[in-house]
Amino acid sequence: MTEKRVWTRRDIYLFLFIFFSAYSAVWSVFVLLRYYSFNADVIDLGLAASTLYNVTHTSLPYIMAHPGIIPWNKLIALPIALFFYVVPHESWLTVFQTVWIGLGIFPLYEIGRKYTGDWKVSMIISVSYLLYYPLGGVNWFDFHFMSIFPTAFLFSIMFHLRGKDGPAILFAAIGIFSDYLAPFIFVFLAFYFIWVRKEIIGKYAAGIFLMSAIVVALVIIFYGLSYTVSFTHLAGSSFSSSYVAPISKKFLYIIYMLLPLLFLSVLGIDFLLVGLPFFILVTVNSYQPYVSTMFYQYPALIAPEIFIASLVGLKRLPVLLRKVKVKEIRISKRVLTVAVAVLLINIVLFSFETPVGNEYTGSVDTNLANGIITGSYYSYYTSDHIVIGPWDSYLRSALNDIPAGSSVLIQNNMPQEVLGYNWSLPDAMPKGFIPDYIIIDPYSMFYNNYSSYPHSDNYTMMNAANYFLESGDYGILFWEDFIVVLSLHYSGAPHFIPAFMCVNPINKSQDGHGNSIAIMPFTVPGTYEFKVPTNFSGSLKILTKNNNSCLTVGDIFYIGHHVFVWTVHHFHANMEIVMPGTDAGIKIQMETIEP
């Protein structure tokens, strides 16, 4: 009989390394595709890159006169800025974030071995950690300094449990400096070791208390006490509307976060309370992303606490099993079975509730299940955010041709145009801002949507572009496949490449008069030819809705052979093409003649 092979420590770490490598490689491809398809955000990746760039490209006298340029609430930016100085490009930040999050698999395994004494259970739970769907939002949503927290937190605990307080304090510092909430979480961690594990106040706890006090003091000195209040988002709003979550939704958020680990963390409630500062923030805030299990970076602050608490719960599970009369010989198998169940649940949730999994399961309608299991009735729609279209090359070319140091008005999907520019977004323009260049990408949702918070005085890019174009001070410098660059005081001929668009009528009787209605997603100033079906007869109207009334856009002329010429002088979105007497589903070809 062949002797059963026993896994060595080397085998285990080789398996974990292979899983970590696959995780990092796959996620890196996805986040880079999102970046290069112009779907990353200025209000996240762009702001982080701008912070790193400013730290190393601002003179010391200026910093001393304006100390607010230093991110005192995220001091981890300072060492990262040194690397960013060598490679000043936003894209590597997203890859670094992915790899750094993935590294958490190793300390979590060691913590699991310490608590459970079972290498199989520890390995399964550490693998489940990288499949935990709330971390998918952390990976996906560009780059945030708080994403440094979970891995630093795990390494700090691992080294402390090993009795190596030097590296434990180092990683505690990295975690504490990653986000303003992190010092409070680490303070609760120190109290956990003192009160629950009965440790004396040694170097580790003292180091945590000192560093946390320094961060809080620096924030109060340079940002004022008001920053701490604003940090809680007590009067916050979401990007879509003013929003105050009811207490029931906040309670359910905690349930959703604990569910993928079968509520094992409740058995380890003493460690779960290390995350109490985060749960308090969730309870008192009025900011919708805090209570979202998907799409945002905030689960980074609570995921490691939930997993370690679950490991504590698995350690205590045998006691519970003995109380229900499970035979001693079966207890270890039952604990392993529970760990496997956690893994299977996380595999399923990863497949449907993360951007990577959604790429392969996106054809399955799971919105109702999403709402029940995650609290969100929406999906990532990954395919819409990672495909590099032909127009993206034109946008990249346009951005590359803008002289460094210029003032630019950009959309939220253009973090590539932040470094070295005086930039602004349409809904965040300073009073009197006159950009040298305005870059318009109508393929992006940010063409006719706000970047962050809608406000009566704010602009979308579509509205802002029309405002500046109507002033008479701007001309079209660049026009390629509907990508447009407006230049201040430009009156020459634009660089022009024609574009084509096929539009499908969607319902012959939609308007109640037998007309076929097609929706044209956008248009930019120019002259177009419309080639309509040969069985078409009658007039062609292109309408846009303004205050619930429909207005005809531009001038339309029939030139024969079922060809119409249409001239439009403004940027528009979501217009209706009305054609009487045609069949639904027939394509109309729109071709650019000139800008």
N, C-alpha and C positions, 0 to 999 in steps of 0.2 A: 504494500500500500504506500502511495506517495505521501510523504510528510507535508502537511499544510504549511505553506510559507508564511512566516511572521513578518509583518511590516516593521521595518526599522525606522528610526528617526529620519534617516536620510531619505527613505522611500516616501515618508509622509511629506517632508518638505519639498521633495521633487514634485509630488502630486499638487501641493498647494502652489508651487511656483508655476507649473504648467497652467493651472486654472487662472492664476493671477495674470500670466502673460497673455492668455487668450482674452481675458476680460479687458485688459489694457489695450490690446491691439484692436479688438472689435469696437470698443467705445471710442478710441482715438480716431478711427476711420469715420465714425458717425459725427463726432463733434467737428472734425475738419471739413467734412462735406457740408455741414450746416454753416460753417464759417465761409467757405469759398462759394457757396450758393447764395450768399448775402441774406442769410436768415438769422445771424447772430445779432445781438442788440448793442446799441450804443449805451443805453442806460443799463449797463451791467459790465459787459466785456470792455466797451469803450471807456467807461468811467474808471474801471480798474487799471487799464493800460495807461490812461491819462494820469492817474495818481502816481503810478510807478515812474512814468516819464518825467513828470514835474519834479519828483524828489531828486532825481539825478541830473536834471538840466536847469536847475534854478540856483542862482548864486547864493553863497552863504550869507552875505549881508542882506539879501532880499528875504531869505528864510527867517533871519533873526528879526527883521522888521515885520514879517508876516508869518508868525509861527503856525498859523492855522493851515498852512500848506502841508504840514506834516500830519499824516492820519493817526492822531493820538489814540483813537479808538480801535485801530487796526495796525499796530506797530510791526506786525509780521511783514507789512509791505516794505519795510526798510531793507531787510536782507534780500527779499525777492527783487527789489529794485536794482540791486547790484548786478544780478544776473540779467535783468531786463536792459540794463545799460549796455551790456555786451551784445545781447541779441534783442534789439528793440522792435519786436513784432508780436502782435496780439495772439497769433495762432498757437504759439507754443504754450501759452498759459492754459488753454483748454486741454491740451494733451497732458501737461504737468498735473493738472487737477485730477484727471482720470487716473493717472498712474499713482498719484499720492493716495487717492481714496482706495484704490486697489490694494495698496500695501497694508491696509488695515487687516487683511486676512491673516497675516502672520502673528501680530501680537494678540489678536483675538483667539487664535488657536492656543497660544501659550497660556492665556488667562483661563480658557476653558479647561486645559489640562490641570491647572492649579486648583480650580474649583471643583471639577467633576471627577478628576482622576481617570477619565476614560478618553483615550485618544480618538476613538471612532466618533463619539458624540461631539467632541471638540472640533474635529475636522468637518463634520457635517454642518454644525452651526456656523463655523467660520466661512464655509462655502455659501451657506444661506445668506450670510451678511452681504456678500457682493451681489446676490440676487434680490435683495430686499428692495421692493419697487419704489419706496419713497426716495432712496438714494439715486434712482434714475433721474428724478427731477434735478437733483443737485448736480449731477454730471451734465445734464442736457442744457441747463439754463446758464450758458456761458461760463464765466469765471467769477468766483466770489472768494474773498479771503476767509470767510467762515468755513469754506470747504476744507481748510487746513485743520480745523478743530478735531474731527473724529479720529483720524489716524494718530495725531499727536496725543490725544486723550488716551487711546488704547496703548500706545507705546509707553506713555508715562506710567500707567498702571502696571503694565507688564514688568517694567524694570523695578518698580517699587516692590512688587510681590517677590521679585528675585533678590531683593535686598540691595539693589544697585541704585542708590538715591542720586548719584551724580547725573547719569543719563536720564533718570526719572524726572529730575528738576529741569533739565534741559528741555525735554519734550513738554513738560508742564508749561514752561515759558512760551514755547512755540504755540501751544494751544491757547494759553491765556491772552496772547497778543493777537489772536486771529479775529476776535470779535468782542464787542463790548459786553455781551452777555456771558462770554466764556469765563471771566474771572469769578463771577458769582457761582457758576457750575463747579469750578474747581474748588472754591471754598467749601461747598457742600460735600465735595469728594473728600477733602481733608477732614471734615467733621465725621464723615462715614468711617474713615480709618481710625479716628480717635474714639468715637462713641460705640460703634458697632464691633469693630475688630479690636478694640481696647488697646490701641497703640498709644504710646506716649507722644507728646508733641516734639517730634524730632526735626531733622533737617528738611524732610520732605514737606511736612505740614507747614513749617515755618517759612519755607521758600514760597509755597503757594500763597500764604497770607501776605507776605511782603510784596510779591509781584502783583497780586490782585489789588492791593492797596495803592501801589504806584500807578497802575493803569487808571483806576477810578480817580485818583488825585489829579493826574495829568488831564483827563477828560474834563474835570470840573474847572481846572485852572484855565485851560485854553478854549473850551467850548461853553463853559458856564453850566449852572445847575439845570437850566431849561433844556439842555440837550438830553439829559436823562429822562425827562418827562416826554419829550418828543420821540425818543427812542422806543417807547412803549407803544406808540401809535394810538394813544388813547382817543384821538380824534381823527384817525386816519381814514383813508378811503382806498378802494381798489382802483385798478386802471379803468374799470368799466363804469363804476358808479359809486356814489357814497354808500358805504356798507358797514353795518354794525352787526356782527354775527350774534344770533341768539345764543343763550347759554347752552341750549340743547345741542346746537351744532358744535360748540366748543367741546362739550362732553363727548359727542360722537367722534370728533377728531381724535381724541385720545384712544377711543375704542378701535378706530381704524388703524392707528399706528401699532397697537398691541396685537391685533388680530393675526398678522402673518406669523407670529411666534406662539400662537395658540394660548395667549395670555399667560405664558409661563412666567413672565416678568412679575406677575402679581404674587407669585410664590417668593420672588426675590424683591419684595416691595421696599425693603430697607435700602437696597442699592438703587432701585428705581427712583427713590426720593432724591438721589443726587441730581436728577434732572428737574427738580421742583422749580428752580428759577425759570426754566423754559415753560413748564406747565402754567406757572403763574402768569407769564407773559401772554401765553395763549388765551388765558381766561380774561385778562383785563384789556387786551388790545381791541382796536376797532379796525384792524388791517386784514383784509381777506386772505392774502397769501399765507399769513401765519397759521391759518387753520385749513390749509390745503395739503393733502398728502402727496400731491403730484405737482409737477410743473416748476416748482420753486426750490430755493436753496435751503430753506429753514429746517427741513428734517436732519440736516447735518449736525445740528446742535443737540439732538435727542436720540438719534439712531444708536450710537455706541452704548448709551446708558441702558436702552431697552434690551440690547443683546447681552450685555453683561448681567443685567438683572435676570434675564432668561436662563443664563448659565447657572446663576445662583439658584434659580427655581428648579432646574434639572438636578442640581446637587441635593435639593430638599425633596424631590419627588419620591425617592424610595421610602421616606418616612410616611408620606401620604399613602403610598401603595401598601405598606405594611398595615396601616390602619384599616384598609378595606380588605384585608386578609389575602393579599396576593402572596403566593409562595415565594420564599426567599430566593429559590433557584431561578425564578422567572423575572425577578425584579430588574436585573440589569438589561434583560432583553426587552422588557416593557419600556424602560428609559430610552434605549436605542430606537425602539419603534416610534416613540414620540418624536425623537430627533429627526428620524427619516420622514415622518409626517410633516414636520416643519419644513424640511427641504423640499418635499413635493409641492406643498402649498406655495412656497416661494418661487419654484420653477413655473408653476401655472400663472401666478400673479406677474412674474417677470415677463412672461410670454405675451400678456395682454396689456399690462399697465406701465410698461417702460418704452421709451422710443426704440430701443433695439428690438425688443420683442414685437412691438406694434408693426414694425416693417414687414413682418412675416404673418401676422395675424390680423392685419388691418382690415381685411375683407370681411371679417366676422363682426357683426353688429353686437357690441357688448355694452352699449351705453347704459342700459338698465342695470346690468350686473355691476358696471363701474360704480353707479350711484349707490348701490346697496353695500358693496364691499369697500370702496375707497372714499365715498362721499363726493365724488366728482362724476358728473354725467358726460364728461368730455374725454376725448382721447388725444394722443400726441399728433396723430395724422402725420407720421414721420415722413412718408414719401413726398409730402408737399414741402418739406423743409430740407431735403438733402439732395435734390436733383439740381445739377448745375445746367441751367438752360443756355441756349446760344446768346441770349441777351446779356447774360452775366459777364461774358467776355467783353462786350461793349461797355458795360458799367465799369469793369475793372480798368479798361483802357481810359475811360473818361476820368476816373479818379487818379490814375497815374499821371495824367497830363496836367493836373492842377498844380501850379507852382507852390512849393513848400512855403509856409508862413502866411499864405493867403487866408482871408476870412471866408468861411464857407457855411452855407446853409445845407444841412444834410438830413436824410431820413434816419429813423432809428435802426434801420437794417444796414447801416454803413459804418461800423466801428473801424473799418480800414482807413477812414478819413479823419481820424482824431489826432493822431500823433503828429506834432509839428504844425498844426493848423489852429487858427482861431475859429473854432466851430460853434455852431448852435443848432438846436433842433427847432422846428417850426413852432412847437407849443412851449418853448422855453427861451424864446428870443429876448435878449435884453432890450430895454427901451432904446430906440434909435439905432439898432443894429442894422447896418447896411453891408451885406455880404458882397465880396468880390465875385463869388461864384455860387450858383444854386444848382444842386444836382438832384434830378428827379428820376425816380425809378417807379413807374406806374405798375409794375408787376408785383410790387410789395404791398402788403396790407397797410403799411404806414404811408402809402401815397394819399389815401383819403381817410386815415384813422389817426387818432392821437397817439403820441409816443407813450404817454403815461396817464396824466390826469386831465380829463376834459374840463374845460373852463370856458366861460362865455367870451373871454378876451383872447383865447388861444386860437392858433391856426393849425390846420392840417397842412401837409406839404402842397396838396392841390390848391387850397385857398391861398397859402402864402405865395406860391408861384404865380397865381393869377394877380395877386396884389402887386407884386414887384414888376410883373410884365406890363400891367396896365399903367404903371408909373411912367413908362416911356424911357426909363434909364437902363433897361436891360434888353439885350438881344440874344438870339439863339446862336450859341457858339458850336454846339455839338448836337446832332440828331441822328441816332443810330438805333434802329429797331425799337423805337419809342422811348429809348433812353435819351434824356435831354439835359444839357447843361446850359444854363443862362449865365451870361457874363455881363458885368457892370460896364456900361458905356461902350458896348460892342455893337457895331452896325454893319459888319461885313457879312459875307456869305457863310453859312454854317457848314461844318463838315457833315455830310449827309449820306446816309445809306438807307435806301428804301426798306419798307417793312410790309409784311403781309399779315392778314388776320382773317381767319374763317369764322363766321358767326352762324350759329344754328337757330332758326326759329323754333320755339319750344311749345307753342300752343296756338292753333289757328283761331280759336274763339276766346282767347284769354281776355280781350278787352270788351267782349260782349257784342262786337259788331262784325264778326267774321274775319277779323284781321289776324294775321300771324305776327306774333310778338317775339323778337329776339332781344337778348340782353347783351349789349356791348360793354365789357368790363371797364374800359377806360379809353380815353383818347387824349392826345396832346395837340397843341396848335399845328395845323398843317392843312394840306389839300389832299383829298383821297378820292380814289375811284371805287365805286361799288358795282360789282358785277352780280346781277340778280338772276334768278332762274329764267329760262326761256319762256316758261308758262306764266310769268308774272305780267300783270297789267295793272295800270293805275299809278298812283303817286307813292313816293317813299318819304316817310317822316322819321326824323330822329329827335327824340324827346329826352329831356332831363327833368327830374322832379325838383321843384323849388317850393318849399313850404306847402307840400302836398298838392301843388298844382303843376301841370306839365307844360314845359316851355320848349319850343322848337330850338334846336341848337344849330347855328351856322346856316349857310345858304346851300341849297341842294338844286342841281340842274341836271335834267335828263339830256344826254348827248347822243342817244340812239344805241341800237344793238344791246338793249338792256343794260346800259352802263349809265350810272349817275356820278356826277362830280360833286363833292361835298367839301366846303371850306369851313374850318372851325378856328376860332381865334383864342380859345381859352382851354385850360385843362379841365377835363370832366371825368366823371366816373359813373358806372352803372346806368348807362343810357338805354332807352328802349328804341329799337328799330321797328316801325309799324309798317306792314305791307299788306294791303288788302288783297284777298282772293288767292293767296298762295297756300300751298300745303305745308303743314308743320314738318320740320326736320330737314328742309332743303337748305343747303349751305349757301351763304353769301360770301363772296371773296372781297375783302377790302385791301386795296393796294395804295401805298403812299405815292403821291406824285411829287410833292415838294413840302418842306417845312414851312 
